[in-house]
Every structure is written in structure tokens, then in C-alpha cells.
Amino acid sequence: MNRTILSLLLSMVLAQGWTTTRADSPEGASENFFELRVRPVIAGQCVKCHGQKKASGGLRVDSRQALLDGGESGPAVVPGDPDGGSLLRAIRHADEDLKMPPSGPLPRAVQDDLAAWIAAGAPWPESAASRPIEGQAHWAFEPLRPITPPEDPTGWASSPIDRLVAAGCRAQGVHPVARADRRTLIRRASFDLIGLPPEPERVEAFAADERPDAYERLVDELLASPHYGERWGRDWLDLARYADTAGDNSDYPIREAYLYRDYVIDAFNADVPYDRFLHEQLAGDVLAADGPPDDYARRVIATGFLAQSKRFGTVKLEDPHQIIEDTLNTTGQVVLGLSLRCARCHDHKYDPITARDYYALYGFFAGTKYPFAGSEEDHKPSEFAPLVAPDQLQDYKKQYGEELARLQARLDEAESRGEAATKVRDLALTAAVSEFVAGAAGPTDRAVAAREAEAAKAELAKAARRRESQLQRLQAEIKRLEQGGPTALAPRAYAVRDGGPTNVKLQIGGDPQKLGDLVPRGVPKVFDPAGTIDLPPTGSGRPALARWLTEGRPRPLVARVMVNRIWQHHFGKAIVPTPSDFGLRGTPPTHPELLDWLAADFVASGWSIKAMHRRIMLSETYRLASKHDSENAAIDTGNAWYWRFDRRPLDAEALRDGLLALGGNLRIDRPGPHPFPAEGTWAFSAHHQFKAVYPSEHRSIYLMVQRLHPHPYLALFNGPDTSVTTAVRDRSTVSLQALYMVNNPFVHDQARRFAGRLLAAESDASARLRLAYSQAFGRPPTGAERDRAEAFLRDYERSLADEGLPTDRREGEAWAGLTRALLASNEFLYVD
């Protein structure tokens, strides 16, 4: 085989990173194996260069016979003989002259996968033999296959999820570890679903509950908590690149952005079906007109998902094509798991998305009116969406007229009063100063008089400036009312409004100044070759697009993407490790059958996210302990087959909320809008950007989030980048984080408060210590831990006495030192 061709083929295999079955597994001969594991790889990575249209090096890989024939250097595969072709020799680095990839041999699991298929005869099922593989035949674009989870002969599995996981474990020669104890489970479930540590009383009650459905009841209780939406809404806000500022070069505040944040929280709490959740965010402004009046505002607010697109430039809605590009790319990644950005300039080099597909989608958003938050050259927010229906705006006409008349009267009065006062005071000042200076007894008195006169003039000048500022504010308010009409007094949201149907011309090379053919609105041909999407004659067409995503050909992909995200947040890793890239360059699923089973179950449940939580969390797989097993680890070091639960760090929000909760000062009410400066004072620019950090004891989801100036705490603990959609947060562990937990005043304050609560709750030191461990870790201290803690307290109090600290302060200081140590420990910072 030609080295270049082999290199391409091997790099494709490396990119897949699959770990499926061992070489001796009979599964390699099944049609399911071919359709889910072989066809997607060939279609996604090989056919473009080695297919019907192009056969580099004489090699085609789009049929079994083509693989057997090989290319210029002979067959790539010899059926039944994994070592007979050059493919496996190369990836094992067994041949000194043929080592692919050059960086090192592929992982053993990948070698076994390829060997399994070749050893089974490289079967090509009859259902596929009559047609060559086409480039668009990618696993993610295929319909959901009916999956029958195999029985588990060990009896460990208690659900379809477990049976599918157990099958993978058996094939790899690993076994699930024991179930986690109840104290571990309640802490895990509590942080997973509501992002808060469980109360000690609830931990003890659950640990003592002998009912067989005690854990099921716990999961239902947590799902019903109003804090659930705050925890899971945060994950969606990461995807939606939510921020309270607009970005661009001055980062103008968005006073109404919080309405979308609260919409997301409420939607998760209400378990709004995921398909409807998407419809509302993509087209809620249009759907609002067809819904009940009392739901109008909520649906309009939902389109904050689109309005959150980045802004560019220094003037009002400058570079709209970039705003639409951000909308398209975010929607593609979040909903479809596909990056669309490449197709703005040219046909996508990897995914089957053409430039015409891109501009067909572009038209849906070109016919959409985006809000404007303000910019360096235009400080006034505008184009916000009113939260009342058009027919209800009539109610604001009378109020509008009255308000306009009131402001005009104030302006007239201020102007009249200002002119009269200026004339009288100028005359009085001139006469008084002249008289005082002339009548002064000597030079010193005259100098004093002159200084006082200058001071009086300065004071009058300041008064004049205040009057002028008042006049300008009144004039600006009148202008805003006149420009906005009755809608200026209506409540509004940072949301989009629908325009007329808009078809756009293809932008050659992504340049809006170089236009090509007109492209009708539509959807990618890979999903809709016949162009069957039904578009109405009026409006942008976004409702039709939203329905097509969940009811048309993309439906299986949309379901796969979302269940993959839910799985990711429960286990710390996704079935598809690239959760926003299900395309040809993304990593294929580690458990494709499990992914399809979950997706089908998700749709069958009515797209219920809470039902999917329940399904996953009641599985034995989720309830596994996180303990190490050396035999398993020798085979599967990274726990790719879920033989245990992976220990993982608390995210930034859960850590901060947990600290506030233990300190006893976490506010659980919803705070509403942020205390931004008055709109009339806004004059932010590239050299004077908006920047603020507002102290808060509310949950971290309610912190004010900026695009250009991230919150310092969130930036340190791997919060999301709000300028882009964030599917997976970084997991860095750096010394600055450890220093923060040891030295930061916020942590010290929570530790002191925590210690104060312990001292107030228990007079007995042993009982106090039990309570401290129960609140921090959900368990009592071991004997060794108790001995160390008591020794620490004695030594610390002795040290404080040596330093001369008053007796009445020593106990509190010592306990604050202990609680600081508990809060900085790995057991508090991680979830088992």
C-alpha cells in the first residue's frame, strides 16, 4: 500500500479512538457491527479521497472488493488474516519500514477493533453490498436503529443501560465494582441534580431508610426541587454563550438579559419537553402570537438564545453577517452537534454541508431583527422586543401620551426656570462683587473678595451644568419616547423579532461585498435532498426550521446530541467525546448502541429531560463506587467501559454555592436584574469598557457575567467562555486554585461562619466534630480523623495562647482553622 494512502487511512483510524470489542469477539461478524462501527468510519474519513469520484494512489475503500484489491501497494486487508495486509502491521509498528502513525502505535484497543473485523472475514453485509458507501453515510446522520440490550448472565444489570454497559465490560474482560454506599450516593445525586450539598439530617435519613425504593424517592425529590433548574440551567447557559453584556469593543450592559437566564431555569424546572424548548428558543417570538396571552412574554423571552449572539464593531448592529454567523454556528453546534462556520466561505471540507446549504440557513436569520445593547458610537439600547402582543400595545397609547406631556412640561419648566435664574443671579453677582471689591478696606480684603467672587462664579457654573444635565436627560427621554412610540413604555426583553421572508445571495469567500447567486431559504441537502421543508409565504420561516429539526430528518441527530450531553454531565464524560461535533471530524461514540437506545427512549418519553435523568440515575452503572480495581485498570486504565464511577471535581458554581451553604449565608431567592449604572450615564468605549463585579450571596448562576471581563472567581475555576458556546469546560488544576482555597478572604469568611454555626449548634466538641464532617463530607469522621482533628484544635489553641490572643477568641479561631482545612480538602472539592 502506498505510504501516503496508508497514512491517511491510519490517521482516520487514530482520529476515531474507538474502543469496542476485543479481537476474539464474534461481534465483529455482525451486521450491527458493520453498520455502527465500520461503515461510519469508511464513509466519514476515507471515501472523500478514496471513493467513486477520487481514488488517490489507485485505492478505493467504498466497497469490500475495492478494499481487497487495494491500491498501488497491494491489498489493505486480507479477510480472516489480520496480519496478512499492511494495515495492522503499520498501526502496530511491527514493520520498521512502515510505522503509521509516525508518532507511535495506535492504542491496543483500536488494534483489537480492526483485528476483530478482519479476523471475522471483513464481512460486508448483503444489505450494503449492492451499493458503494457514499460520503454522507455517516453514523450520526443515520436513523435510530432498534437496539435490543443483551441479557447480562452475571445478574448485575438492572436496566437496559446496565445490560449495554455490561456487554462492553464482558467483551473487554473487566467487571463492574461494587455499588457506592448510601452516603456517597446522596452526595453524588445532590450535587448532580441541584448543585448543593445535602443537609446532614437528609443524609442520615437516607442512610437509615430501608425501603427498597428509598433511592428512587431521593431522585424524585431532587428532580422536584426548584434548585434543579438552577443546576441544569447553568449547563444550557454554557451552550447558549449567555452573558449579561454584549461584547464588541466596549461590552455594554444588557439590563434585560437576566430574563432569558430565568426562562431557562424555569423551563428545566417545569420539564418543558426538549423539542418545545428548542422551538421556543428558535422561534418563540412568532409562536407567541399563536399561544395564550399569558404565555406571550415567556415565549418572546426564550429567543434570548438567538439575541445572545456576539456583537461586533462600534456602531449600531455593525457587521450583521457576523452576528448571523455566530447565530448559525452556535445553533448548529448546540442542536445538531455540527459546526457550520466553515461553510460560510466554502463547502465544508469534512462535513456534508455546502456553502449553498449555509446561505439557505442564513436566510432564516437574515429575516430576523436583533436587539442592540449599545456601543461606543451609539450609547442607547434599542430594538428590544416588547413583551406584550401588538393588539395590547393600544393600552399603552394613553399612558404614552400622558408621559410625553409630563416630560415636556418638566422640560419647559426647567428651561424657563433656568433662563430666569441665570439672568437674576448674573446681575446680582456682578453688583455684589463690584460693591464688595470697591468697598474693601485694603489689598488683602480686595484679594479675599476677589477669591470669594471667583468661588461664587464657579458654584453658579456648577449649578448651570447641573441644569444643563437635567435638560439633556429630559430631552433624551422625550426623544426616546418619540422614537419608540407606545412600545417605549412596554416591558421589553433582549430578544429577537420576526421580519419578512428573506433569501440571500451567496457570499463568495464569506465576503458580503462579493455576492453570488441568490439562495432560497432551506436546509442542508444531506438531510433534505428533495428540499421538502414547507415554508410559509410570510415571516422569516424560523418556526418551520424549528419544527423540521425535531420532526424531520435531523430528529435522530438532535436526540442523540442532547442525551449525550445529559450523560456527559452525569458521568463527567460523554459517549461521544466531542459533544458539539458529531461530524466526520468528531470522535465516534464509545458505546453507539447505548447512544441510540438512549436517544430512542428520550423521544419515546416525549423528550422529557427529567425522565432521562431518572433513567440514567436509577441504573446500576450510575450507582457504582469510584474505588480503584487494579485488574480492571490494567485492561482499561481510563475507565472507558464504565466499570466504576469516575471521581470528578466540583464545578465552579457548585464549589462556591457549597461554600456559601456551609457558611450558612447562601441566599436561595432569585435576585432579578443586576444593579447596573443608570442608562443615562452609559458612555462606554474601547478605552473605557464596562467592567464591574457585584458582590452577591445568591447562587452562582445569578452572578453578573461579562464577555470581555470574566468574573475573577469563575475565570480561576474554569467557568465558561461566554463569547462562544461551551460544551466541555476546561478541567485545569493549578496552584492558584489551591492558594485561593487557603488564602482568599471569601473562603476565610465562609470558614469562620461555618465554625460559628458549629459552635452555636453543639456545645460538646465531639458532637461538633461529627457535625462538621457530616456537613462537609456527608459522613462522620473516622477514628483517626477525629484524633487528628482534636490534636489540631489543642495545638492551635495553645499556639494562639502563646501569641497572646484573648481566651474568649481562641476556640473560635481554632475551629475556623479546622473548617478552612476541611473546605480545602479533596473530599470537599470532589464528588465520588
Buried (B, 14 or more C-beta within 10 A) or exposed (E): BBBEBBBBBBEBBBBBBBBBBBBEBEBBBBEBBBBBBBBBBBBBBBBBBBBBEEBBBBBBBBBBEBBBBBBEBEBBBBBEEBBBBBBBBBBBBEEEEBBBBEEEBBBEBBBBBBBBBBBBEBBBBEEBEEEBBEBBBBBBBBEBBEBEBBEBEEEBBBBBBBBBBBBBBBBBEBBBBEBBEBBBBBBBBBBBBBBBBBBBEBBBBBBEBEEEEBBEEBBEBBBEBEBBBBBBBBBBBBBBBBBBBBBBBBBBBBBBBBBBBBBBBBBBBEBBBBBBBBBBBBBBBBBBEEBEEEEBBBBBBBBBBBBBBBBBBBEBBBBBBBBBBBBBBBBBBBBBBBBBBBBBBEBBEBBBBBBBBBBBBBBBBBBBBBBBBBBBEBBBBBBBBBBBBEEEBEEBEEEBEEBBEEBBEBBEEBBEEBEEBBEEBEEEBEEBBEEBBEEBEEEEEBEEBBEBBEEBBEEBEEBBEEBEEBBEBBBBBBEBBEEBEBBBBBEBBBBBBBEEBBBBBBBBEBEEEEEEEEBEBBBBBBBBEEEEBEBEEEBBBBBBBBBBBBEBBBBBBBBBBBBBBBBBBBBBBBBBBBBBBBBBBBBBBBBBBBBBBBBBBBBEBEBBBBBBBBBBBBBBBBBBBBEEBEEBBEBBEEBBBBBBBBBBBBBBBBBBBBBBBBBEBBEBEBBEBBEBEEBEEBEBBEEEBBEBEEEBEBBBBBBBBBBBBBBEBBEBBBBBBBBBBBBBBEEEEEEEBEEBBEEEEBBBBBBBBBBBBBBEEBEEBEEBBBBBBBBBBBBBBEEEBBEEBBEBBEEBBEBBEEEEBEEEEBBBBBBBBBBBBBBBEEBBBEBB
